[in-house]
């Protein structure tokens, strides 16, 4: 039967597994005192943590962002081409901002720093309030003296220290306290959530940030079409003034020679020149007006719709570690840790005995 020698007998039987489990249960039961101490200590630590941990307040704003995009321009171009108007240079800045790029604006240093430099009340800015409740003067005392820094001056007059502090605070907010998401990728709803230990700061920072970012987005999104519209309006006003002047000059010329002798052509040359000026100005004015009206339509289409849905209001939603949760979590974590240490210690002792 040597041919079956490659089959090894089972190392454990069911009886041995059950006996091993019973031994472990007996061992842990014999260690009830350290386990009980661990549970009590964990419960105490959890209770202490729940009392010392500050609650976190959440200020949330949600809004709808709808953009017509180049689809509307494409449809309008077909109609405009029938009228002899070229919309190639009237198109919007659709390539500048697409999709989720507005969400990145909320995380940018510029927007966060501008918001931090906004007033919190009549005496301090949002950045001053953040430094106060986060106790940064004490936490950063070894690296910088924040009590000597003033942020009330315009940002252009800030020094290197002020700029460095603003960037560091903006980084803290971006990484730990600011969440900008789209709950559903198929929808155009964006949610901006600011979490903070200070309820007033969370609400005001959220509202100010949303206002600044959305305003900046609208201005930048429509800057090109708005500038094009402004230039066309100036051109239309200028040509209209020239046309009015040409009409006045033509009328004056006709009044000067009301009944010109048809046999003398030279008497009507000036009048004909003025007539050509009027016709030319009228043709140019008509073309500019068509382009101006199309530019107005393009500007309206290119302007995104931002409609607030929900905005933060007192009292804000808060999250905190309640006493019961702290006790249960603390006891569980320290209990599992004690079991693991006892298990490893016994394995080590058995290993030494076998050696």
Steps between C-alpha positions, in 0.01 A plus 500: 500500500801720459333664203265689735780647708449844346165538684568669836268426792286796624676713759188594698185312582168656585545388859835678523353822354213497752738425784726785389207743502397385847854557625502853361164577660626373835813708462309821430261426787798465729615843388171673586662751732729667242219481245260668741756768579547561126126532442458742790803703394377511140155610611656773713723621219205498258287699744780751550551536127130562443507780757821662378432469126341818365190460283542571130248722320417451132386788275376378163392684187359330192432663165418413141751589230349495151701593192357526149843439350588502134193295410287812507758693298508225239123511457505877480781499242274325250241773527761774501664370183170548316517867599860532386642527852817312601504394866852360491637784710196537720521159669544482873779380723366148515848350483615691809263339746342165439336246729648487844752782472292726723555245776875555472444873541358429845828329595730766354727709721372823349135437586575364848735788584255764375232341714727492807563873453125574507352654816368276776357788701573869547828432678664196341537306178422136439871419514524665844208293622657180365829574677309568822287185533766269355748646753763541231687766698584234759542209258727695262683700767827318434506603133322836473352770722147543363415779746722739301335429165216716372281387212267800478714672235446420134663180378738696276654653815549166678848376571647154460385394847137594441496322165661189650248487785208546260626220274546264795152573638351457150677163478353391835149599392534337156631169637300464822196727505379558143311246290369585151313218325237418243261254669406355164725527196195506275358808669619861502475539877812595697530487878752707700553388859714683757569329833634689800508501878355854487137518387507867399821459300369192316182677387659832397801339330269274297276786389792730413689232311196404292428864418858579397556186293168519316545870426853440372376209288221706342730795426771280348258284305339802333806726479575437132142527375442801724806677361391418145154637576648820645719560194211440260282742698770770480533443125124519454482827693791648301356404160158626606655836591675516159174407325310771684768752411494393132121537491529850646770597250294362210195695612707819531640452149151448358378813678794699363402421140129410514442517122828414336527561126495156338719634219780575750628165638764664719226650714387153611841338563514587871146379550577168333809457716297553813243254367774236457623568855149447634452176306841365608442587866153346488634173352780478760258584782256232383776235498628599845150493646448144372827390658414687818168320540666164438769586754230573758345158437842337521573676829170385650560141387856503633393627842460198731207470736595464866198447722538441873300208639597487867713734707627461859290630787521482878509259673748317279521124480754372754690179551645399834612192690220437748572354842347155436676466163831606654467245782408215264769580243767551764420173678487309172830633367695448822335160557604379154850632559523314835379175342758532224784559747395204717476279193846597376652460846367144537619404152844629591504303825393179326770553240765534772374181669523306175853624444 
